[in-house]
Amino acid sequence: MLIFYKERLAFLSVPKTGTTAYETALRDRADMVISEPAMLKHAPVYRYNRFLRPMFFNVCDVELELLAVMREPISWLGSWWRYRQRPLHEGKTKCNPWHLI
């Protein structure tokens, strides 16, 4: 996740969308870079709203605009399906891909 304070922008890192490349390219311009742990780096909107949004609003009196990259859904579903077909997942309960959205 990248925070650009002057620009009033929060760039959320979405897994499997290439946001790590954006992070690498833009990290020197960002005011805050959250790259570890993965649970914070890939914080979804509800986690951002619960923890980070109040911090910026209460301390800095600003609302940041949110930006997130979204992968084309059919491509994402095909990738998820191939990932779940690997031998590593054999015999494990298959999960519904839509719970991840």
N, CA, C and O of each residue as an XYZ file, in Angstrom:
404
protein
N       0.853     -1.166      0.000
C       0.000      0.000      0.000
C       0.901      1.231      0.000
O       1.894      1.299      0.724
N       0.534      2.187     -0.818
C       1.274      3.436     -0.897
C       0.357      4.575     -0.482
O      -0.804      4.630     -0.885
N       0.887      5.475      0.322
C       0.142      6.656      0.746
C       0.863      7.887      0.205
O       2.057      8.072      0.441
N       0.134      8.717     -0.515
C       0.647      9.975     -1.028
C      -0.130     11.083     -0.325
O      -1.250     11.409     -0.720
N       0.461     11.656      0.709
C      -0.243     12.620      1.558
C      -0.585     13.910      0.806
O      -1.731     14.359      0.835
N       0.391     14.498      0.143
C       0.152     15.773     -0.556
C      -0.902     15.618     -1.649
O      -1.696     16.525     -1.898
N      -0.896     14.462     -2.291
C      -1.852     14.200     -3.365
C      -3.186     13.684     -2.838
O      -4.146     13.537     -3.594
N      -3.240     13.408     -1.529
C      -4.461     12.890     -0.868
C      -4.914     11.573     -1.519
O      -6.084     11.402     -1.862
N      -3.945     10.640     -1.680
C      -4.215      9.397     -2.384
C      -3.666      8.203     -1.608
O      -2.537      8.230     -1.117
N      -4.479      7.161     -1.507
C      -4.048      5.875     -0.950
C      -4.163      4.844     -2.065
O      -5.247      4.631     -2.609
N      -3.049      4.207     -2.404
C      -2.989      3.213     -3.467
C      -2.964      1.845     -2.798
O      -1.945      1.438     -2.242
N      -4.090      1.137     -2.855
C      -4.200     -0.172     -2.224
C      -3.513     -1.233     -3.080
O      -3.605     -1.203     -4.307
N      -2.831     -2.161     -2.433
C      -2.157     -3.263     -3.139
C      -3.089     -4.461     -3.180
O      -3.439     -5.022     -2.142
N      -3.485     -4.846     -4.369
C      -4.383     -5.974     -4.553
C      -3.556     -7.160     -5.052
O      -2.841     -7.029     -6.045
N      -3.638     -8.316     -4.384
C      -2.831     -9.464     -4.818
C      -3.107     -9.857     -6.271
O      -4.231     -9.771     -6.765
N      -2.039    -10.288     -6.926
C      -2.106    -10.810     -8.296
C      -2.573     -9.792     -9.328
O      -3.219    -10.155    -10.311
N      -2.247     -8.509     -9.107
C      -2.634     -7.483    -10.083
C      -1.441     -6.662    -10.561
O      -1.614     -5.729    -11.344
N      -0.246     -6.988    -10.110
C       0.942     -6.243    -10.524
C       1.221     -5.018     -9.682
O       2.043     -4.187    -10.067
N       0.561     -4.881     -8.542
C       0.763     -3.685     -7.722
C       2.149     -3.628     -7.090
O       2.591     -2.550     -6.693
N       2.847     -4.761     -6.984
C       4.215     -4.721     -6.465
C       5.122     -3.954     -7.428
O       6.046     -3.270     -6.987
N       4.875     -4.058     -8.724
C       5.652     -3.289     -9.701
C       5.377     -1.797     -9.542
O       6.299     -0.986     -9.624
N       4.109     -1.427     -9.315
C       3.790     -0.020     -9.050
C       4.496      0.452     -7.783
O       5.053      1.549     -7.739
N       4.464     -0.394     -6.755
C       5.102     -0.037     -5.487
C       6.593      0.211     -5.681
O       7.138      1.179     -5.152
N       7.245     -0.650     -6.430
C       8.680     -0.499     -6.682
C       8.956      0.803     -7.437
O       9.910      1.513     -7.119
N       8.140      1.114     -8.417
C       8.349      2.311     -9.224
C       8.029      3.604     -8.475
O       8.676      4.628     -8.698
N       7.034      3.560     -7.590
C       6.557      4.791     -6.951
C       6.977      4.973     -5.502
O       6.674      6.007     -4.906
N       7.660      4.007     -4.921
C       7.950      4.050     -3.484
C       8.754      5.283     -3.071
O       8.581      5.773     -1.956
N       9.632      5.797     -3.943
C      10.425      6.979     -3.591
C       9.577      8.246     -3.528
O       9.944      9.203     -2.845
N       8.457      8.259     -4.228
C       7.563      9.431     -4.214
C       6.507      9.350     -3.129
O       5.909     10.365     -2.770
N       6.269      8.151     -2.601
C       5.210      7.951     -1.597
C       5.674      8.469     -0.234
O       6.857      8.418      0.103
N       4.719      8.964      0.529
C       5.013      9.422      1.888
C       5.006      8.264      2.873
O       5.672      8.327      3.907
N       4.267      7.216      2.567
C       4.215      6.036      3.427
C       4.117      4.816      2.527
O       3.295      4.771      1.611
N       4.959      3.829      2.795
C       4.940      2.567      2.059
C       4.711      1.455      3.065
O       5.489      1.291      4.004
N       3.656      0.698      2.873
C       3.379     -0.453      3.732
C       3.582     -1.690      2.859
O       2.735     -2.032      2.034
N       4.731     -2.358      3.059
C       5.041     -3.519      2.224
C       5.148     -4.811      3.022
O       5.204     -5.890      2.433
N       5.177     -4.729      4.308
C       5.216     -5.904      5.185
C       4.444     -5.577      6.443
O       4.441     -4.415      6.851
N       3.805     -6.507      7.066
C       3.488     -7.853      6.630
C       2.434     -7.817      5.522
O       1.761     -6.809      5.308
N       2.316     -8.943      4.830
C       1.396     -9.022      3.687
C      -0.038     -8.678      4.075
O      -0.789     -8.133      3.266
N      -0.419     -8.994      5.309
C      -1.784     -8.702      5.745
C      -2.058     -7.193      5.738
O      -3.180     -6.766      5.465
N      -1.035     -6.390      6.037
C      -1.197     -4.935      5.957
C      -0.990     -4.424      4.542
O      -1.707     -3.534      4.085
N      -0.004     -4.989      3.848
C       0.254     -4.560      2.476
C      -0.992     -4.742      1.616
O      -1.340     -3.869      0.821
N      -1.659     -5.876      1.780
C      -2.834     -6.195      0.968
C      -4.133     -5.926      1.716
O      -5.121     -6.634      1.523
N      -4.135     -4.921      2.555
C      -5.339     -4.602      3.322
C      -6.481     -4.238      2.385
O      -6.333     -3.348      1.547
N      -7.622     -4.918      2.515
C      -8.786     -4.558      1.689
C      -9.406     -3.246      2.185
O      -9.009     -2.704      3.216
N     -10.364     -2.765      1.442
C     -10.986     -1.473      1.772
C     -11.550     -1.460      3.184
O     -11.403     -0.464      3.892
N     -12.199     -2.554      3.615
C     -12.785     -2.533      4.961
C     -11.701     -2.387      6.041
O     -11.938     -1.735      7.058
N     -10.530     -2.978      5.838
C      -9.451     -2.838      6.824
C      -8.853     -1.431      6.755
O      -8.518     -0.843      7.784
N      -8.720     -0.896      5.542
C      -8.262      0.487      5.391
C      -9.226      1.430      6.110
O      -8.800      2.318      6.848
N     -10.531      1.231      5.887
C     -11.529      2.090      6.518
C     -11.510      1.981      8.039
O     -11.772      2.961      8.737
N     -11.206      0.808      8.547
C     -11.237      0.602      9.997
C     -10.008      1.178     10.701
O     -10.121      1.717     11.802
N      -8.843      1.068     10.075
C      -7.615      1.454     10.760
C      -6.923      2.691     10.197
O      -6.563      3.589     10.957
N      -6.732      2.754      8.906
C      -5.944      3.847      8.337
C      -6.752      5.110      8.082
O      -6.275      6.211      8.358
N      -7.963      4.972      7.561
C      -8.776      6.158      7.289
C      -8.985      7.006      8.551
O      -8.807      8.222      8.498
N      -9.360      6.390      9.692
C      -9.523      7.201     10.899
C      -8.233      7.890     11.339
O      -8.265      9.008     11.851
N      -7.100      7.221     11.138
C      -5.823      7.827     11.524
C      -5.593      9.121     10.741
O      -5.269     10.153     11.329
N      -5.757      9.069      9.435
C      -5.534     10.267      8.630
C      -6.595     11.330      8.907
O      -6.293     12.523      8.920
N      -7.813     10.907      9.123
C      -8.876     11.879      9.381
C      -8.704     12.543     10.753
O      -8.794     13.765     10.867
N      -8.459     11.743     11.786
C      -8.366     12.286     13.146
C      -7.080     13.053     13.407
O      -7.096     14.057     14.120
N      -5.980     12.604     12.850
C      -4.690     13.246     13.112
C      -4.409     14.368     12.119
O      -3.944     15.437     12.514
N      -4.683     14.140     10.846
C      -4.322     15.100      9.801
C      -5.515     15.873      9.248
O      -5.341     16.819      8.480
N      -6.728     15.474      9.636
C      -7.959     16.105      9.166
C      -8.063     16.066      7.636
O      -8.439     17.054      7.005
N      -7.725     14.909      7.050
C      -7.833     14.739      5.596
C      -8.522     13.420      5.270
O      -8.442     12.451      6.024
N      -9.194     13.412      4.139
C      -9.750     12.190      3.559
C      -8.904     11.871      2.344
O      -8.712     12.724      1.477
N      -8.403     10.662      2.273
C      -7.620     10.250      1.119
C      -8.526      9.559      0.101
O      -9.428      8.802      0.458
N      -8.265      9.836     -1.159
C      -8.951      9.140     -2.249
C      -8.338      7.753     -2.358
O      -7.125      7.598     -2.220
N      -9.165      6.743     -2.604
C      -8.663      5.377     -2.735
C      -8.467      5.009     -4.193
O      -9.268      5.373     -5.054
N      -7.380      4.277     -4.459
C      -7.090      3.762     -5.778
C      -6.721      2.291     -5.626
O      -5.921      1.933     -4.762
N      -7.295      1.455     -6.453
C      -6.958      0.031     -6.448
C      -6.983     -0.484     -7.879
O      -7.795     -0.045     -8.694
N      -6.098     -1.407     -8.171
C      -6.059     -2.043     -9.482
C      -6.967     -3.264     -9.418
O      -6.930     -4.030     -8.455
N      -7.776     -3.436    -10.446
C      -8.662     -4.591    -10.485
C      -8.309     -5.434    -11.700
O      -8.199     -4.927    -12.816
N      -8.136     -6.706    -11.470
C      -7.823     -7.621    -12.569
C      -9.105     -7.983    -13.307
O     -10.179     -8.068    -12.711
N      -8.976     -8.193    -14.603
C     -10.121     -8.579    -15.412
C     -10.680     -9.882    -14.836
O      -9.935    -10.852    -14.698
N     -11.974     -9.930    -14.495
C     -12.535    -11.051    -13.725
C     -12.375    -12.429    -14.359
O     -12.080    -13.385    -13.642
N     -12.554    -12.568    -15.655
C     -12.441    -13.886    -16.276
C     -10.990    -14.367    -16.228
O     -10.734    -15.542    -15.965
N     -10.060    -13.479    -16.476
C      -8.636    -13.822    -16.379
C      -8.291    -14.249    -14.959
O      -7.585    -15.237    -14.755
N      -8.791    -13.502    -13.976
C      -8.533    -13.817    -12.568
C      -9.113    -15.189    -12.213
O      -8.455    -15.986    -11.543
N     -10.322    -15.462    -12.651
C     -10.951    -16.734    -12.342
C     -10.176    -17.906    -12.960
O     -10.011    -18.947    -12.324
N      -9.706    -17.734    -14.195
C      -8.899    -18.771    -14.833
C      -7.601    -19.013    -14.082
O      -7.179    -20.159    -13.923
N      -6.969    -17.951    -13.624
C      -5.732    -18.068    -12.853
C      -6.004    -18.779    -11.532
O      -5.238    -19.651    -11.120
N      -7.086    -18.407    -10.877
C      -7.453    -19.039     -9.601
C      -7.712    -20.532     -9.822
O      -7.287    -21.360     -9.017
N      -8.400    -20.874    -10.899
C      -8.723    -22.271    -11.195
C      -7.445    -23.080    -11.419
O      -7.303    -24.176    -10.877
N      -6.520    -22.549    -12.211
C      -5.257    -23.256    -12.456
C      -4.477    -23.428    -11.151
O      -3.897    -24.486    -10.907
N      -4.464    -22.404    -10.329
C      -3.768    -22.480     -9.042
C      -4.367    -23.584     -8.171
O      -3.632    -24.348     -7.545
N      -5.684    -23.671     -8.128
C      -6.350    -24.665     -7.287
C      -6.228    -26.083     -7.839
O      -6.492    -27.032     -7.100
N      -5.844    -26.273     -9.095
C      -5.697    -27.594     -9.686
C      -4.311    -28.198     -9.459
O      -4.074    -29.349     -9.827
N      -3.408    -27.446     -8.865
C      -2.057    -27.962     -8.624
C      -2.104    -29.150     -7.662
O      -3.000    -29.231     -6.821
N      -1.150    -30.064     -7.781
C      -1.115    -31.248     -6.917
C      -1.076    -30.904     -5.426
O      -1.557    -31.681     -4.602
N      -0.521    -29.775     -5.083
C      -0.458    -29.337     -3.689
C      -1.843    -29.296     -3.042
O      -1.971    -29.525     -1.839
N      -2.872    -29.007     -3.826
C      -4.234    -28.852     -3.311
C      -5.057    -30.138     -3.378
O      -6.229    -30.150     -3.001
N      -4.447    -31.209     -3.854
C      -5.168    -32.472     -3.977
C      -5.663    -32.963     -2.617
O      -4.906    -32.999     -1.647
N      -6.927    -33.335     -2.557
C      -7.504    -33.864     -1.332
C      -7.944    -32.807     -0.331
O      -8.500    -33.141      0.715
N      -7.702    -31.539     -0.635
C      -8.133    -30.459      0.262
C      -9.491    -29.946     -0.177
O      -9.867    -30.058     -1.343
N     -10.203    -29.396      0.752
C     -11.514    -28.830      0.450
C     -11.350    -27.671     -0.518
O     -10.532    -26.776     -0.304
N     -12.130    -27.699     -1.571
C     -12.099    -26.619     -2.550
C     -12.933    -25.464     -2.026
O     -14.048    -25.656     -1.541
N     -12.383    -24.268     -2.128
C     -13.133    -23.105     -1.661
C     -13.785    -22.404     -2.842
O     -13.401    -22.602     -3.995
N     -14.750    -21.606     -2.540
C     -15.457    -20.828     -3.535
C     -14.622    -19.586     -3.846
O     -14.294    -18.839     -2.925
N     -14.256    -19.331     -5.139
C     -13.404    -18.191     -5.451
C     -14.068    -16.850     -5.151
O     -13.375    -15.853     -4.949
N     -15.362    -16.812     -5.120
C     -16.069    -15.541     -4.939
C     -15.990    -15.043     -3.513
O     -16.288    -13.875     -3.264
N     -15.599    -15.885     -2.563
C     -15.463    -15.404     -1.179
C     -14.267    -14.462     -1.052
O     -14.164    -13.733     -0.065
N     -13.370    -14.464     -2.027
C     -12.182    -13.633     -1.979
C     -12.457    -12.204     -2.400
O     -11.643    -11.315     -2.152
N     -13.578    -11.977     -3.024
C     -13.889    -10.642     -3.563
C     -14.391     -9.748     -2.445
O     -14.708     -8.583     -2.682
